[in-house]
Amino acid sequence: MDLLSSIGLPHWLMIAGAALIAMGSLGLVFRRSTQAASDPDPVPTASRPEASK
């Protein structure tokens, strides 16, 4: 318990900020992976270049 009480407020804020950034990054990765799984074709058909022959 002495270790926890010896850490000052600025250090707790840095630890909390790092934890929030880590959780936000994991949330973005998780969102992109679920979005990619639900949409197998991310490029709309109208924007694909057509091969003219």
Contacts in CASP RR format, 6 or more apart in sequence:
PFRMAT RR
TARGET T0000
AUTHOR 0000-0000-0000
METHOD contacts of the structure
MODEL  1
MDLLSSIGLPHWLMIAGAALIAMGSLGLVFRRSTQAASDPDPVPTASRPE
ASK
7 15 0 8 1.000
36 42 0 8 1.000
END
